[in-house]
Amino acid sequence: MRNYAGSAMMLVTTMVAAVGCYTINLKVSSERAGVESLRTQLVSDAREMRNLQAELRTRARFPELQRWNDNVLQMSAPVAGQFLRSPLQLASYAAAPAAAKPGLVYTVTTPESVAPMTAPVVEVAYNAPPAGEARLIRAGYSVPQRTPVPEVAMAAPLQPAAPVEAMVARRAPAEATAPRRAPAVGVAARAVAIVPRPALKTPAAKPERLQTASAENRAAAPLRPAARRATPAMVETPRGESSTASPAPGAPVDLLPKGGL
Amino acid sequence: MILVGGKPAPSLAAAPRAAPVNRAPVTPLAGQRQAAQSLARQRLVLLLLLFLAVPAVLALRLTDLAIFEARPASARPIANAAPPRADIIDRNGIELARTFEAYAVSVEPRKLAGNPAVLARRIAPILTDRTEGEIYAELSSKSQFRYIARRVMPSEAKRINDLGEPAIFLRRESERLYPNFNLASHVIGYTNDAGHGAVALEKAFDKQLSDDGTRGTPLQLSLDVRVQQALEHELRSVYLDQRAAGAAGIVMDVRTGEILAMTSQPDFNPNAPGKSDDASRYNQATFATFELGSTFKAFTIASGLDSGVITSMSQTYDASRPLVIAGKVIHDDHALNRWETVPEIFTHSSNIGTARIASAVGRDRQRAMLEKLGFFKQVDFELGERSRPQYPPLSNWGELATMTIGYGHGMAVTPLHLAAGYAALVNGGIYHNPTLVKPVPGRPIAGHRVYKQSTSDTMRALLRLVVTSGTGRKADAPGYRVGGKTGTAEKVVNGRYVRGANVSTFAAAFPMDAPRYVVVMMIDDPKGSKTSFGFKTAGMTIAPATSRLIGKIGPLLGVRPDATRDVDLSTVAPKAPEAVEE
């Protein structure tokens, strides 16, 4: 009986060990299957990525990009003058002070009185009476051969940089069509500049409640008068172009430069 | 009752006497029992061993499962992410060819459940590149299996699947895709239906692209797809503008022989090669030979410099009248009708002057030079589509042939020959075999010397002179120091010159102070146009395109334009005629 018990114990032990090993084996196999599944998923995803890349490359193919550039973008390769030889050359572009580059605001001369481009350009600075600030005027004029150069006359009061609508609105149609006062002989002053006049600062002229974008202001915004559209009669005829080519009176005029922004 | 020897057993009274008799049969009985017990023990032991063997077998099996059978799992095909055929990429890693899983729509016509005509009418709007008639022909075929369409988009495949016809099958199959369509189609080639390379690099590298061990690594070419696009764009615009019969262009690195761009017009779409004609699939850059005209004059003058025939740039040759040799007359297109210096001969493209230099150099030295340039054999590079030059046999290579070959007539080579020759001309005199595969960085590039360094230096100045003040002025790109030579030759058809039909070529290099790239552009039979003012010559047709091309690719290739630098032309600049004649 004792012998049978020993054999039975051995058998049970063996079976337990076998079942235990098999369980471990099952566990390892399932983990391996999981890893394999992940690997398969990785490969599948990699293939999907390749397909998407292929589609992307095909859509963004070089001949298509070239067609877009030819028809829409119009970009071109840089030319010799656009490459800098040294950092010093780059720094030289920042040397000019901002005051030396006034913006062109108002043209006061007629096409006939414009001096040729070969005429010398004189830059003069003077103190404006009201503000007392230095203003820079760029004026081009032709030097007479025999007669002394008359005093440089400023053809019109300085006009600050103001919105085009405001500038046009200040001029009545009758005034625009009236003959202009001829400038001084031999002088073609063009240009001007500069410091905005406080009276024409539209933000300052507006009521305080319109300065902020509160809900109340937004509600009141539609009540404001609509901006006036410029008409041919209100706009000065561009230099070198015939006024007869302008559209019919009353029709809106596109104030943007040709070709759009 | 006990039987002993088949007799009844004696009674108990007689037992004492019969005892010896009775004991004798007992011995075999005990032996049998012992034998039976022994047998039983043996069987028990065997059974025990059998039981003991079970865990051993289980352990072995577990070991086998855990170790041996587990190993191949990681090496299964599913775990291999390598594409069925290797990608082809350019020198910057941009894909030029790749393989992807596409849908193929097939049908077993005999098993169709629906009406073929109705099915064709429903499939035709989905497959827009096939007509209803073509689809009906496939559906009503008498064969067992037919393709309706291949390379179908997934969305189209789903719509066809939604039709519910059981005899129409969708199959995923590997398809070769060329994302840039026609771009570099002559270089890359395409594969056949079996997936093997049929043409060009796909054929030349078929084993490497499809081998299990190498298909995971893309084949990297020397091409730069940006340069390729610029070249094709400019060349195609000229090809269309001039209504030409064909065109070819090459951009090559002079220091390594790498081909950065190569094209031939007309071209084709390798995604659907069957829809193109033979002329479109013809690679004129490597597979067609042309008499490339005056571009050969650079080689002749270089051989004159190299051999010592030309000792000075002020050396003059008689070009005052047409040259008569062996009953033939050689004349100039831009005749000065006087003695000309070497730079004048080159910049004015004087046939007479060049013929006299070639004559002075002599046949043997001319042939030796051409042989070093590889002009007597196919270009040694990867593509199988390459042609052998055409030239007269030695027996027929007399003085007339020496002279005419000197200015590019009587010998036909491919544009690739010309590009490789010009690379040797400007890079210091070393010839490198052209290659379409990006070389391993740091590995020296094989080559052999053709010209002396001094000859190359002089030729660079002369080539620059042609662009600044010669026939190639329209090829100048500001800041890039372009040098080059025009070549306008009458076209040869069936062994005869065709009057009025030209092959116009421009071979250029830039920047000429330190040449890096050679550009060869050729146009076959230009008709003249408004942009060329009706001219068909190279200087008016292909030279402006060369200028535009260099202006585009220069910044891409790292060549910075600089208007303040140029080649020193003081040694080769033509002098005044009075000074020349002194």
Interface residues (C-beta under 8 A of the other chain):
Chain A: S7 M10 L11 T14 A17 A18 C21 Y22 N25 V28 S29 R32 E36 R39 T40 L42 V43 A46 R47 R50 N51 Q53 A54 R57 T58 R61 F62 P63 L65 Q66 A77 P78 V79 A80 G81 F83 R85
Chain B: L48 F51 L52 V54 P55 L58 A59 L62 L65 A66 A70 A73 S74 R76 I78 A79 N80 A81 P83 I94 E95 R98 F100 E101 L177 P179 N180 F181 N182 L183 V225 R226 Q228 Q229 E232 H233 P478 G479 Y480 G551 K552 G554 P555 L556 R560 P561 D562 A563 T564
